[in-house]
């Protein structure tokens, strides 16, 4: 008891001391000056973006603000606003328990009056001292002003993001209309923003979350009796049209929005808006300009030739994990373009949608190296031969005749893929199968490597989206799963570094307004696979002779004089996505081309036609900044089994590889009953019926 009394006395003494230092609530015009956050490129000299460098504000009278604007704010920020006296003790106690558990101030339990006090007079950091000052000021404000006056001050004071302070400025910024003309749905949208203006920005990457918060606010308004059921449903279903974003001075906008999300998540929206952070990013501004030019020109060309209206690019330093350039679409500020939309479906092109980091797209054959490197780990070699023949991969072969149809339905009992050129080559070693991206041998490699093991390899390399192995069948090696471009580039960087994975990064340093370092880039490197296996992939993907049959007339776009560059392409079914992922020991660059709404491109616009020219345009310019480098050669492989070394005719007999190896133990003894493998006869019969031998 004495301890509690002592603590209470101490708090009273502290409060009395703070009270003498605090400004009077009448001094709203003299509130503290907020400092903007500045984001720079890696040199610290090129300013990419300044967050909330100024406040756009227009004061509006209380009676000119629609009732549902006030009600929406009260419903989500402080439902008991008109009944409490400055504080909500229950919310404060609840927040105190949360903060004790977390070991720091993470929750405030603030009323509208407290938020007004904080935003008008106090700094944004989360400390107990600031919280106590906030409570004192809130009490004074409640003594000086009526509830309506406080709500009016709040609505004219609060930040809604995008430099918009106050409800009038917010209405004009987001909807190009005065506050008095806002609809109920628009009022709910604006009430959603103050909690996290950057996160919930309608021009950012969390539009679905903004929509859900709008719906939540409408539900709260309904529960509070502010609106009826019909008004709620009408507002929930109304289509909201936002005004065009005026982003002012901004460079590398898709990259900047990623950085903003990161900063807001780590430091909080208030620090981001008002804390005066200085942020040095990993971006190379010269590389970024080159990337934007390559994407702009390539997307224009693809639109004209193949009806492929968008493209994206990510460049990364594989030795550090640092992102050097990122272009999420052809034009961040581009007007929406309807492209083959079905009625009622939002499938237009949106420039601010970041395809590089947000879109989940099938990688096509760009997934193949993960299956091949898994197979190499198990004992197979680049010289191992499999047969490129019409093959049924279903265990139900008696009901699946080899029709030759290109069939990619994972749920079907039948799976008999074709090659991109509709030809079959007979015996093919794994080097040529991967370098030329031949489908049938690659499906066999995935089977030999194991689907689950190949997925685990991809995950270890940095693919974050293949989380349900039960979803995928053997078509995974042809692009049956979904990935993000930014993850795929990170994964290929592991090949470049001979099995070493560096944590992907886009921030080098963050300092506060006093120059104190809050965080600094620290390389985090992990050896996730033995160098030999990565060297094998590098050796295959950089083999110009091996890949020349695939690229043919476009081969020159994959070659750089006196340099080695590894390259893998990928094209999904019906030409919906085209990929080019290429790298040197010092640079990894990934390009995606296609349409935002997943509409197929025309005229068989695969990766070689739609993605490779963009990749070459960028690489040919930026490689001038790097010294000439070559990949380290892998060690010579000589397995004891002839079939693993490429000898497929033994004792004048030709058999498929499953005749000689147990897929679960390829280096072990020859299986005595190979027919027990579910795929054996599916693979063996085409050889017996073939005219290659």
Wavefront OBJ file of the C-alpha trace (Angstrom):
o trace
v 0.000 0.000 0.000
v 2.800 2.354 0.913
v 4.487 1.579 -2.407
v 1.331 2.487 -4.330
v 0.914 5.709 -2.345
v 4.544 6.553 -2.982
v 4.154 5.898 -6.700
v 1.009 8.038 -6.843
v 2.787 10.873 -4.991
v 5.729 10.649 -7.386
v 3.414 10.823 -10.397
v 1.660 13.872 -8.923
v 5.003 15.627 -8.391
v 6.055 14.835 -11.977
v 2.703 16.001 -13.316
v 2.937 19.279 -11.424
v 6.425 19.889 -12.787
v 5.360 19.074 -16.368
v 2.274 21.250 -16.077
v 4.451 24.317 -15.571
v 6.306 23.551 -18.803
v 3.301 22.823 -20.988
v 1.731 25.395 -23.326
v -1.733 26.761 -22.807
v -4.522 25.140 -24.870
v -5.219 28.609 -26.300
v -1.898 28.407 -28.165
v -3.031 26.208 -31.049
v -1.539 28.655 -33.535
v 1.868 28.214 -31.921
v 2.045 24.436 -31.948
v 5.331 22.661 -32.620
v 6.830 22.485 -36.103
v 6.836 19.009 -37.589
v 9.873 17.795 -39.514
v 9.621 15.886 -42.760
v 11.194 12.513 -43.486
v 13.641 12.544 -46.394
v 14.479 9.457 -48.429
v 17.683 9.378 -50.500
v 19.417 7.067 -52.934
v 22.484 5.091 -51.862
v 24.808 8.086 -52.312
v 22.808 10.184 -49.845
v 22.835 12.999 -52.391
v 19.820 12.333 -54.619
v 16.568 13.096 -52.798
v 14.012 10.528 -53.905
v 11.062 11.675 -51.812
v 10.172 13.946 -48.912
v 7.301 12.765 -46.735
v 4.977 15.431 -45.366
v 7.321 18.293 -46.001
v 4.468 20.786 -45.583
v 0.934 20.870 -44.281
v -1.993 21.575 -46.579
v -4.771 22.846 -44.361
v -8.016 24.783 -44.782
v -10.014 25.492 -41.640
v -13.727 24.795 -42.018
v -16.563 25.731 -39.648
v -18.121 22.986 -37.540
v -21.564 23.464 -39.035
v -20.171 22.997 -42.553
v -18.924 19.500 -41.735
v -21.612 16.858 -42.424
v -22.879 14.986 -39.380
v -21.818 11.605 -40.793
v -18.223 12.866 -41.099
v -18.227 13.623 -37.381
v -20.051 10.397 -36.584
v -17.652 8.262 -38.624
v -14.698 9.743 -36.745
v -16.316 9.278 -33.340
v -17.347 5.700 -34.170
v -13.824 4.573 -34.958
v -11.704 6.859 -32.737
v -13.688 7.455 -29.545
v -17.241 6.077 -29.218
v -17.661 7.560 -25.713
v -16.392 11.001 -26.753
v -19.461 12.918 -25.636
v -19.733 11.123 -22.290
v -16.176 10.958 -20.872
v -14.081 13.756 -19.368
v -10.885 13.951 -21.425
v -9.757 10.351 -20.746
v -11.110 6.852 -21.018
v -9.641 5.179 -17.935
v -10.631 1.708 -19.077
v -8.753 2.163 -22.345
v -5.733 3.589 -20.510
v -5.574 0.659 -18.083
v -6.004 -1.820 -20.947
v -3.182 -0.117 -22.869
v -1.004 -0.078 -19.736
v -1.254 -3.851 -19.404
v -0.370 -4.313 -23.088
v 2.630 -1.995 -22.753
v 3.884 -3.812 -19.660
v 3.674 -7.130 -21.500
v 5.463 -5.710 -24.561
v 8.060 -3.896 -22.466
v 7.515 -0.615 -24.307
v 4.765 1.834 -25.241
v 2.906 0.283 -28.172
v -0.698 1.206 -27.342
v -2.137 4.455 -26.094
v -5.860 4.146 -25.439
v -6.187 7.792 -26.458
v -9.452 9.712 -26.708
v -10.077 12.318 -29.394
v -9.149 15.007 -26.868
v -5.847 13.285 -26.103
v -5.091 12.905 -29.801
v -5.778 16.610 -30.291
v -3.383 17.482 -27.469
v -0.716 15.165 -28.839
v -0.954 16.350 -32.439
v -1.102 20.030 -31.538
v 1.657 20.304 -28.971
v 3.675 17.160 -28.430
v 6.347 15.142 -30.194
v 5.393 11.794 -31.787
v 7.656 9.466 -29.788
v 5.994 6.842 -27.586
v 7.137 7.431 -23.988
v 5.422 7.464 -20.612
v 6.521 11.064 -20.056
v 4.832 12.193 -23.249
v 1.719 10.230 -22.292
v 1.497 12.028 -18.977
v 1.858 15.389 -20.708
v -0.873 14.331 -23.104
v -3.259 13.579 -20.231
v -2.594 16.938 -18.578
v -3.174 18.846 -21.811
v -6.305 16.845 -22.571
v -7.728 17.765 -19.164
v -6.974 21.447 -19.753
v -8.534 21.340 -23.208
v -11.738 19.809 -21.827
v -11.877 22.596 -19.240
v -11.456 25.271 -21.875
v -13.530 24.007 -24.829
v -16.902 22.354 -25.400
v -17.112 18.885 -26.938
v -18.225 20.305 -30.278
v -15.327 22.751 -30.249
v -12.871 19.968 -29.444
v -14.218 17.771 -32.242
v -14.030 20.723 -34.627
v -10.417 21.435 -33.626
v -9.595 17.755 -34.078
v -11.188 17.484 -37.525
v -9.294 20.577 -38.652
v -6.030 19.437 -37.063
v -5.552 15.725 -37.761
v -3.314 14.353 -40.529
v -5.010 12.329 -43.247
v -1.784 11.619 -45.115
v -0.518 12.984 -48.448
v 0.230 16.335 -46.713
v -3.505 16.787 -46.084
v -4.238 18.154 -42.601
v -7.847 18.666 -41.641
v -11.030 17.298 -43.143
v -11.383 20.015 -45.787
v -7.917 19.433 -47.200
v -8.464 15.660 -47.037
v -11.715 15.891 -49.017
v -10.059 17.942 -51.730
v -6.919 15.776 -51.806
v -8.613 12.380 -52.082
v -11.936 13.197 -53.757
v -11.444 16.680 -55.229
v -14.442 17.958 -53.270
v -15.185 20.054 -50.212
v -15.901 18.381 -46.885
v -19.526 19.516 -47.026
v -20.014 17.524 -50.249
v -18.610 14.215 -49.007
v -20.763 11.093 -49.201
v -21.186 8.666 -46.326
v -18.826 6.146 -47.949
v -16.206 8.850 -48.554
v -16.549 10.006 -44.937
v -15.889 6.437 -43.765
v -12.800 6.257 -45.992
v -11.415 9.490 -44.535
v -12.148 8.350 -40.991
v -10.097 5.231 -41.743
v -6.938 7.150 -42.654
v -5.676 8.872 -39.455
v -4.826 5.573 -37.755
v -2.119 4.880 -40.377
v -2.183 7.366 -43.290
v 0.641 5.778 -45.263
v -0.576 2.218 -44.764
v -4.199 2.940 -45.677
v -3.433 5.358 -48.506
v -5.766 4.708 -51.465
v -2.744 5.154 -53.730
v -0.631 2.666 -51.793
v -0.403 -1.101 -51.659
v -3.080 -1.830 -49.041
v -6.311 -0.910 -50.790
v -8.103 -4.042 -49.645
v -7.260 -3.237 -46.027
v -8.579 0.300 -46.525
v -11.829 -1.109 -47.906
v -12.161 -3.470 -44.935
v -11.567 -0.619 -42.496
v -14.229 1.440 -44.276
v -16.688 -1.423 -43.837
v -15.721 -1.744 -40.178
v -16.397 1.968 -39.592
v -19.781 1.728 -41.273
v -20.627 -1.212 -39.021
v -19.639 0.812 -35.959
v -21.760 3.733 -37.131
v -24.697 1.363 -37.522
v -24.184 -0.118 -34.044
v -24.055 3.388 -32.584
v -27.341 4.288 -34.255
v -25.852 6.953 -36.522
v -27.021 5.255 -39.751
v -29.649 2.668 -40.602
v -29.239 -0.690 -42.350
v -30.071 0.654 -45.794
v -27.568 3.513 -45.517
v -24.892 1.130 -44.287
v -25.354 -1.328 -47.160
v -25.532 1.411 -49.767
v -22.284 2.939 -48.513
v -20.566 -0.471 -48.274
v -21.395 -1.254 -51.902
v -20.872 2.186 -53.413
v -17.993 2.510 -55.841
v -15.587 5.185 -54.690
v -13.626 7.205 -57.197
v -10.433 8.729 -55.895
v -8.835 11.771 -57.455
v -5.556 11.456 -59.300
v -2.603 11.367 -56.962
v -0.466 14.466 -56.937
v 2.779 13.044 -55.666
v 4.904 16.047 -56.505
v 8.626 15.361 -56.481
v 9.117 11.619 -56.294
v 11.697 9.394 -57.870
v 11.423 5.589 -58.101
v 7.824 5.690 -56.788
v 7.205 1.933 -56.501
v 10.443 1.536 -54.565
v 9.637 4.531 -52.370
v 6.227 3.128 -51.449
v 7.930 -0.088 -50.300
v 10.331 1.954 -48.163
v 7.452 3.986 -46.707
v 5.585 0.821 -45.734
v 8.722 -0.523 -44.074
v 9.376 2.692 -42.129
v 5.759 3.036 -41.039
v 5.719 -0.554 -39.806
v 8.989 -0.236 -37.899
v 8.823 3.298 -36.502
v 5.137 4.174 -36.618
v 3.147 6.571 -38.757
v 3.738 9.563 -36.491
v 7.510 9.276 -36.607
v 7.312 8.822 -40.373
v 5.162 11.944 -40.771
v 6.697 14.256 -38.197
v 9.914 12.776 -36.873
v 12.373 14.188 -39.395
v 13.963 10.875 -40.371
v 16.820 10.820 -42.862
v 16.808 7.577 -44.811
v 19.579 6.310 -47.095
v 18.293 3.539 -49.344
v 20.097 0.925 -51.427
v 18.797 2.370 -54.706
v 21.301 3.327 -57.395
v 19.621 6.307 -59.059
v 21.532 5.899 -62.310
v 20.528 2.234 -62.511
v 16.953 3.193 -61.686
v 16.769 5.662 -64.570
v 18.118 3.019 -66.923
v 15.569 0.501 -65.643
v 12.673 2.931 -66.085
v 13.754 3.626 -69.654
v 14.043 -0.090 -70.427
v 10.604 -0.849 -68.962
v 8.948 2.136 -70.626
v 10.324 1.289 -74.061
v 9.768 -2.442 -73.685
v 6.173 -2.097 -72.486
v 5.377 0.237 -75.374
v 6.855 -2.240 -77.844
v 5.031 -5.185 -76.298
v 1.741 -3.293 -76.337
v 2.057 -2.629 -80.044
v 3.276 -6.098 -81.034
v 1.803 -8.525 -78.530
v -0.912 -6.722 -76.536
v 1.245 -7.016 -73.453
v 0.716 -3.710 -71.694
v 2.927 -3.872 -68.648
v 6.368 -4.877 -67.440
v 8.441 -4.798 -64.247
v 12.127 -5.077 -63.345
v 14.190 -5.741 -60.224
v 17.997 -5.464 -60.045
v 19.887 -6.708 -57.000
v 23.461 -6.872 -55.837
v 23.813 -10.611 -55.081
v 26.880 -10.044 -52.926
v 24.948 -7.919 -50.426
v 21.242 -8.532 -51.077
v 20.770 -4.820 -51.741
v 18.139 -3.812 -54.301
v 19.703 -1.432 -56.815
v 16.685 -0.711 -59.032
v 13.001 -1.556 -58.919
v 10.302 -0.654 -61.424
v 6.871 -1.981 -60.516
v 5.060 -0.979 -63.703
v 5.585 0.965 -66.908
v 4.291 4.235 -65.381
v 3.329 4.850 -61.757
v 1.056 7.757 -62.737
v -0.528 6.129 -65.784
v -4.276 6.466 -66.174
v -6.231 3.216 -65.686
v -6.606 1.314 -68.950
v -9.488 -1.145 -69.430
v -8.037 -4.233 -71.100
v -10.446 -7.023 -71.777
v -12.333 -6.607 -68.516
v -15.458 -8.547 -67.743
v -18.403 -6.415 -66.556
v -18.192 -5.640 -62.861
v -14.588 -6.827 -62.451
v -11.727 -4.502 -61.588
v -9.108 -5.725 -64.012
v -7.785 -2.494 -65.479
v -4.138 -1.523 -65.644
v -3.165 0.477 -62.563
v 0.179 2.204 -62.676
v 0.666 2.344 -58.914
v 0.221 -1.421 -58.557
v 3.680 -2.806 -57.837
v 3.936 -5.970 -59.933
v 7.477 -6.566 -58.668
v 6.512 -6.938 -55.012
v 2.717 -7.400 -54.938
v 1.762 -9.594 -57.867
v 1.659 -13.367 -57.573
v 2.381 -14.762 -61.036
v 3.354 -18.174 -62.334
v 7.073 -18.273 -63.206
v 6.881 -20.773 -66.046
v 10.210 -22.456 -66.715
v 12.007 -19.960 -64.487
v 11.264 -22.432 -61.687
v 13.230 -25.249 -63.359
v 16.673 -24.543 -61.843
v 15.325 -25.303 -58.355
v 14.302 -28.792 -59.472
v 17.594 -29.389 -61.291
v 19.796 -28.285 -58.387
v 17.771 -30.550 -56.081
v 18.391 -33.434 -58.486
v 22.129 -32.652 -58.567
v 22.206 -32.799 -54.774
v 20.830 -36.339 -54.975
v 23.520 -37.576 -57.341
v 22.357 -36.767 -60.862
v 24.751 -34.841 -63.091
v 24.510 -32.473 -66.082
v 25.441 -35.454 -68.268
v 22.652 -37.683 -66.958
v 20.289 -38.580 -69.820
v 16.518 -38.686 -69.756
v 14.253 -39.188 -72.758
v 12.329 -36.402 -74.384
v 9.456 -38.464 -75.783
v 5.644 -38.231 -75.609
v 5.072 -39.231 -72.005
v 2.044 -39.697 -69.789
v 2.933 -38.808 -66.205
v -0.299 -39.989 -64.637
v -0.344 -43.251 -62.729
v -3.666 -43.856 -64.472
v -2.125 -44.268 -67.899
v -4.751 -46.773 -69.001
v -7.364 -44.014 -69.011
v -5.067 -41.317 -70.364
v -4.020 -42.003 -73.970
v -1.074 -40.036 -75.274
v -3.049 -37.518 -77.285
v -0.261 -34.985 -77.448
v -2.535 -32.297 -76.057
v -0.879 -29.633 -73.925
v -2.712 -30.290 -70.653
v -1.784 -28.303 -67.508
v -4.643 -29.093 -65.132
v -3.149 -30.184 -61.796
v -6.447 -31.701 -60.730
v -6.644 -33.978 -63.757
v -5.576 -37.605 -63.770
v -3.822 -36.916 -67.062
v -0.633 -34.931 -67.480
v 1.251 -35.160 -70.762
v 3.097 -31.888 -71.436
v 4.452 -30.809 -74.782
v 7.579 -28.852 -75.523
v 7.444 -25.221 -76.598
v 8.292 -26.127 -80.212
v 5.987 -29.192 -80.260
v 8.961 -31.440 -81.050
v 10.546 -34.350 -79.159
v 14.299 -34.919 -79.159
v 14.803 -38.418 -77.815
v 17.763 -38.796 -75.439
v 18.712 -35.449 -73.839
v 21.225 -34.785 -71.104
v 20.260 -32.521 -68.203
v 22.607 -29.755 -69.342
v 20.772 -29.280 -72.617
v 17.383 -29.985 -71.071
v 17.812 -27.049 -68.659
v 19.694 -24.694 -70.986
v 17.071 -25.171 -73.711
v 14.179 -25.290 -71.227
v 12.764 -28.553 -72.602
v 9.571 -29.433 -70.778
v 9.251 -33.225 -70.813
v 12.774 -33.903 -69.460
v 12.244 -31.188 -66.835
v 9.064 -32.830 -65.570
v 11.059 -36.066 -65.266
v 13.760 -34.198 -63.330
v 11.151 -32.827 -60.914
v 9.843 -36.347 -60.364
v 13.365 -37.644 -59.732
v 14.233 -34.729 -57.440
v 10.917 -34.898 -55.595
v 8.245 -32.204 -55.533
v 8.481 -31.555 -51.806
v 12.277 -31.446 -51.828
v 12.288 -29.066 -54.802
v 9.803 -26.771 -53.051
v 11.970 -26.827 -49.940
v 14.976 -25.864 -52.064
v 13.048 -22.940 -53.570
v 11.942 -21.820 -50.118
v 15.502 -21.969 -48.797
v 16.611 -19.869 -51.757
v 14.050 -17.156 -50.957
v 10.722 -18.067 -52.596
v 8.158 -17.190 -49.920
v 4.872 -18.057 -51.629
v 4.979 -21.829 -52.220
v 3.507 -22.602 -48.809
v 1.177 -25.524 -49.597
v 3.018 -28.447 -51.265
v -0.263 -30.357 -51.578
v -1.431 -27.836 -54.171
v 1.220 -28.681 -56.711
v 1.806 -31.577 -59.022
v 4.529 -32.231 -61.570
v 3.405 -29.172 -63.530
v 5.151 -27.097 -60.855
v 8.355 -27.284 -62.882
v 6.509 -25.628 -65.782
v 5.256 -22.804 -63.575
v 2.373 -24.325 -61.647
v 2.953 -22.220 -58.505
v 2.873 -18.462 -57.968
v 5.855 -16.306 -57.065
v 6.811 -12.656 -56.759
v 9.424 -11.143 -59.055
v 11.318 -9.631 -56.125
v 11.544 -13.079 -54.477
v 12.603 -14.794 -57.682
v 15.450 -12.319 -58.154
v 16.547 -12.885 -54.575
v 16.471 -16.662 -55.089
v 18.582 -16.477 -58.267
v 21.136 -14.394 -56.366
v 21.907 -17.567 -54.388
v 23.013 -19.281 -57.611
v 25.192 -16.272 -58.417
v 26.901 -16.486 -55.025
v 27.513 -20.233 -55.185
v 24.919 -21.124 -52.581
v 25.236 -18.119 -50.257
v 22.017 -16.244 -49.524
v 22.202 -12.592 -48.463
v 19.199 -11.046 -46.751
v 17.384 -8.805 -49.213
v 17.578 -5.138 -48.202
v 16.456 -1.738 -49.461
v 17.543 0.531 -46.579
v 21.169 1.301 -45.737
v 20.718 3.740 -42.879
v 18.067 5.601 -40.893
v 18.850 8.604 -38.675
v 16.513 10.635 -36.498
v 16.187 14.427 -36.631
v 19.154 14.772 -34.233
v 21.414 12.656 -36.421
v 21.294 9.606 -34.179
v 21.571 6.324 -36.121
v 18.424 4.252 -35.630
v 19.441 1.431 -37.937
v 22.258 0.580 -40.280
v 22.565 -2.073 -42.980
v 24.189 -5.244 -41.742
v 24.821 -8.066 -44.162
v 23.234 -11.352 -43.149
v 24.688 -14.199 -45.198
v 23.913 -17.901 -44.968
v 25.383 -20.813 -46.927
v 22.243 -22.777 -47.781
v 23.620 -25.222 -50.335
v 27.058 -26.572 -51.196
v 28.904 -24.418 -53.746
v 29.399 -27.314 -56.172
v 25.691 -27.604 -56.955
v 25.233 -23.875 -57.543
v 28.326 -23.908 -59.763
v 26.703 -26.627 -61.879
v 23.620 -24.443 -62.455
v 25.780 -21.396 -63.227
v 27.838 -23.422 -65.676
v 24.725 -24.622 -67.512
v 22.855 -21.308 -67.598
v 25.941 -19.435 -68.827
v 26.663 -22.014 -71.563
v 26.038 -20.062 -74.778
v 26.390 -23.117 -76.995
v 23.921 -25.106 -74.919
v 21.241 -22.386 -74.986
v 21.664 -21.357 -78.608
v 19.028 -23.819 -79.980
v 16.451 -22.151 -77.715
v 17.239 -18.519 -78.499
v 18.215 -18.922 -82.166
v 17.906 -15.472 -83.785
v 17.727 -13.763 -80.378
v 20.951 -15.338 -79.106
v 22.851 -12.050 -79.494
v 20.554 -10.496 -76.861
v 21.887 -12.992 -74.315
v 25.592 -12.471 -75.000
v 27.843 -9.683 -73.735
v 31.377 -9.463 -75.187
v 34.096 -10.787 -72.898
v 31.615 -11.483 -70.124
v 29.725 -14.454 -68.746
v 26.044 -14.089 -67.998
v 23.758 -16.870 -66.815
v 20.171 -16.667 -68.016
v 16.862 -18.454 -67.550
v 13.564 -17.602 -69.162
v 10.017 -18.602 -68.376
v 6.718 -18.434 -70.251
v 3.445 -19.532 -68.716
v 0.590 -21.332 -70.376
v -1.259 -19.233 -72.986
v 1.510 -16.594 -72.817
v 0.123 -14.826 -69.753
v 3.529 -14.183 -68.175
v 6.968 -13.797 -69.700
v 10.099 -13.844 -67.551
v 13.829 -13.298 -67.966
v 16.093 -13.810 -64.956
v 19.780 -13.339 -65.667
v 22.852 -12.753 -63.588
v 26.599 -12.353 -63.314
v 28.707 -12.810 -60.157
v 27.889 -9.176 -59.250
v 24.403 -8.458 -60.570
v 21.028 -10.211 -60.786
v 18.253 -8.753 -62.942
v 14.731 -10.066 -63.325
v 12.113 -8.883 -65.815
v 8.420 -9.724 -66.012
v 6.177 -8.812 -68.953
v 2.439 -9.333 -69.392
v -0.886 -7.823 -68.353
v -2.084 -6.884 -64.874
v -5.396 -8.679 -65.400
v -3.667 -11.936 -66.421
v -4.910 -11.594 -69.979
v -2.730 -13.612 -72.408
v -0.426 -11.782 -74.748
v -0.906 -12.333 -78.447
v 1.134 -13.907 -81.223
v 2.936 -16.355 -78.923
v 4.771 -13.539 -77.170
v 6.875 -15.623 -74.836
v 9.868 -14.638 -72.797
v 12.293 -14.441 -75.716
v 10.159 -11.891 -77.559
v 8.589 -9.947 -74.680
v 11.061 -10.085 -71.751
v 14.553 -10.731 -73.128
v 14.777 -7.427 -75.087
v 13.993 -5.465 -71.898
v 16.497 -7.487 -69.889
v 19.201 -6.986 -72.532
v 18.470 -3.264 -72.799
v 19.113 -2.823 -69.088
v 22.024 -5.268 -68.713
v 23.960 -3.988 -71.701
v 24.103 -0.514 -70.124
v 24.682 -1.249 -66.446
v 27.291 -3.976 -66.933
v 29.643 -1.222 -68.065
v 29.894 -0.293 -64.375
v 31.252 -3.709 -63.385
v 34.636 -5.362 -63.900
v 34.794 -8.387 -66.189
v 34.053 -11.504 -64.140
v 33.565 -15.200 -64.791
v 31.796 -17.942 -62.882
v 33.919 -20.483 -61.062
v 33.900 -23.868 -62.772
v 32.324 -26.837 -60.982
v 34.332 -29.912 -60.111
v 34.254 -32.795 -62.569
v 31.538 -35.347 -61.758
v 32.089 -39.029 -62.351
v 29.466 -41.229 -60.770
v 29.875 -44.982 -60.477
v 26.601 -45.646 -62.312
v 27.002 -45.302 -66.100
v 23.436 -44.002 -66.492
v 24.209 -41.016 -64.241
v 27.195 -40.154 -66.460
v 25.102 -40.147 -69.620
v 25.591 -43.749 -70.808
v 22.046 -44.811 -71.651
v 22.813 -47.766 -74.035
v 24.105 -50.636 -71.925
v 24.581 -54.211 -73.131
v 22.969 -53.162 -76.420
v 19.783 -52.289 -74.568
v 18.134 -48.915 -74.114
v 16.058 -48.222 -71.047
v 14.708 -45.233 -69.271
v 16.591 -44.037 -66.192
v 14.028 -45.576 -63.825
v 15.233 -48.992 -65.013
v 18.616 -48.267 -63.406
v 17.905 -46.046 -60.400
v 15.604 -45.917 -57.443
v 14.435 -42.291 -57.397
v 14.695 -42.245 -53.606
v 18.265 -43.570 -53.688
v 19.782 -42.830 -57.111
v 23.333 -43.649 -55.982
v 22.240 -46.955 -54.471
v 21.940 -50.381 -56.142
v 19.918 -50.913 -59.297
v 16.299 -51.718 -58.386
v 15.454 -55.397 -58.698
v 11.841 -54.585 -59.564
v 11.817 -51.182 -61.300
v 8.194 -51.776 -62.318
v 7.128 -50.878 -58.784
v 7.822 -47.234 -59.527
v 4.502 -45.640 -60.496
v 6.057 -43.877 -63.472
v 8.197 -46.732 -64.797
v 5.975 -47.992 -67.594
v 4.868 -44.453 -68.471
v 8.497 -43.631 -69.199
v 9.655 -47.017 -70.502
v 6.964 -47.713 -73.104
v 7.648 -44.577 -75.207
v 11.262 -45.761 -75.560
v 10.189 -49.222 -76.714
v 7.740 -47.679 -79.176
v 10.153 -45.039 -80.382
v 11.968 -44.960 -83.711
v 15.022 -43.264 -82.184
v 16.723 -46.635 -81.567
l 1 2 3 4 5 6 7 8 9 10 11 12 13 14 15 16 17 18 19 20 21 22 23 24 25 26 27 28 29 30 31 32 33 34 35 36 37 38 39 40 41 42 43 44 45 46 47 48 49 50 51 52 53 54 55 56 57 58 59 60 61 62 63 64 65 66 67 68 69 70 71 72 73 74 75 76 77 78 79 80 81 82 83 84 85 86 87 88 89 90 91 92 93 94 95 96 97 98 99 100 101 102 103 104 105 106 107 108 109 110 111 112 113 114 115 116 117 118 119 120 121 122 123 124 125 126 127 128 129 130 131 132 133 134 135 136 137 138 139 140 141 142 143 144 145 146 147 148 149 150 151 152 153 154 155 156 157 158 159 160 161 162 163 164 165 166 167 168 169 170 171 172 173 174 175 176 177 178 179 180 181 182 183 184 185 186 187 188 189 190 191 192 193 194 195 196 197 198 199 200 201 202 203 204 205 206 207 208 209 210 211 212 213 214 215 216 217 218 219 220 221 222 223 224 225 226 227 228 229 230 231 232 233 234 235 236 237 238 239 240 241 242 243 244 245 246 247 248 249 250 251 252 253 254 255 256 257 258 259 260 261 262 263 264 265 266 267 268 269 270 271 272 273 274 275 276 277 278 279 280 281 282 283 284 285 286 287 288 289 290 291 292 293 294 295 296 297 298 299 300 301 302 303 304 305 306 307 308 309 310 311 312 313 314 315 316 317 318 319 320 321 322 323 324 325 326 327 328 329 330 331 332 333 334 335 336 337 338 339 340 341 342 343 344 345 346 347 348 349 350 351 352 353 354 355 356 357 358 359 360 361 362 363 364 365 366 367 368 369 370 371 372 373 374 375 376 377 378 379 380 381 382 383 384 385 386 387 388 389 390 391 392 393 394 395 396 397 398 399 400 401 402 403 404 405 406 407 408 409 410 411 412 413 414 415 416 417 418 419 420 421 422 423 424 425 426 427 428 429 430 431 432 433 434 435 436 437 438 439 440 441 442 443 444 445 446 447 448 449 450 451 452 453 454 455 456 457 458 459 460 461 462 463 464 465 466 467 468 469 470 471 472 473 474 475 476 477 478 479 480 481 482 483 484 485 486 487 488 489 490 491 492 493 494 495 496 497 498 499 500 501 502 503 504 505 506 507 508 509 510 511 512 513 514 515 516 517 518 519 520 521 522 523 524 525 526 527 528 529 530 531 532 533 534 535 536 537 538 539 540 541 542 543 544 545 546 547 548 549 550 551 552 553 554 555 556 557 558 559 560 561 562 563 564 565 566 567 568 569 570 571 572 573 574 575 576 577 578 579 580 581 582 583 584 585 586 587 588 589 590 591 592 593 594 595 596 597 598 599 600 601 602 603 604 605 606 607 608 609 610 611 612 613 614 615 616 617 618 619 620 621 622 623 624 625 626 627 628 629 630 631 632 633 634 635 636 637 638 639 640 641 642 643 644 645 646 647 648 649 650 651 652 653 654 655 656 657 658 659 660 661 662 663 664 665 666 667 668 669 670 671 672 673 674 675 676 677 678 679 680 681 682 683 684 685 686 687 688 689 690 691 692 693
